[in-house]
Amino acid sequence: MYQVIQAKQGGDICAHCGKPIRAGSVFVIRPVPYKTGQVAWVFMHIWCDAQRRGATKEKLRALSRRN
């Protein structure tokens, strides 16, 4: 089960990109099972978790035309 929370203080490191998670940003805590049956919990930015699952960036066209 994934948990999405807001960081109250900085210092945690993203397990995917290795960059720090800043205070005030929202991030994911996800379980990583080991072969021994134990579970480790890792921190990830929301975009890093989505990218790991196969998400890609898209540019949306503007809804209104600018003259």
C-alpha positions in Angstrom: 0.0 0.0 0.0 1.3 3.4 -1.0 1.1 6.4 1.3 1.1 10.0 0.0 2.1 12.5 2.6 3.5 16.1 2.8 7.1 16.5 4.1 7.2 18.6 7.3 11.0 18.8 7.3 13.6 18.2 4.7 16.4 15.6 4.8 14.7 12.5 3.2 16.3 11.3 -0.1 14.3 10.0 -3.1 15.1 6.3 -3.7 14.7 6.8 -7.5 16.6 9.9 -8.4 18.7 10.4 -5.3 17.7 14.1 -4.8 16.5 15.4 -1.5 12.8 15.8 -0.7 12.2 19.4 0.3 10.1 20.5 3.2 6.5 21.2 2.2 6.5 19.0 -0.9 4.3 15.9 -1.3 5.9 12.6 -1.7 5.2 8.8 -1.7 6.3 6.2 0.8 6.2 2.8 -0.9 7.1 -0.7 0.3 9.9 -2.7 -1.3 9.8 -6.4 -0.4 13.1 -8.4 0.1 13.6 -12.0 -0.8 13.8 -12.8 3.0 10.2 -11.7 3.4 11.0 -8.4 5.1 9.7 -5.1 3.8 11.6 -1.8 3.5 9.9 1.5 3.1 11.4 4.0 0.6 10.7 7.6 -0.1 10.0 8.9 -3.7 8.9 12.1 -5.3 5.5 11.7 -6.9 6.8 12.2 -10.4 9.6 9.7 -9.8 7.1 7.1 -8.7 4.8 7.9 -11.7 7.8 7.7 -14.1 8.8 4.4 -12.6 5.3 3.1 -13.4 5.6 4.2 -17.1 4.1 7.7 -17.1 5.3 10.2 -19.7 5.1 14.0 -19.8 2.7 15.6 -22.2 2.2 19.2 -23.4 -1.4 20.3 -23.6 -2.4 22.8 -26.2 -3.8 26.1 -25.0 -7.6 26.2 -24.9 -7.8 29.8 -26.1 -6.0 31.5 -29.0 -3.8 34.5 -28.2 -3.6 37.2 -30.8 
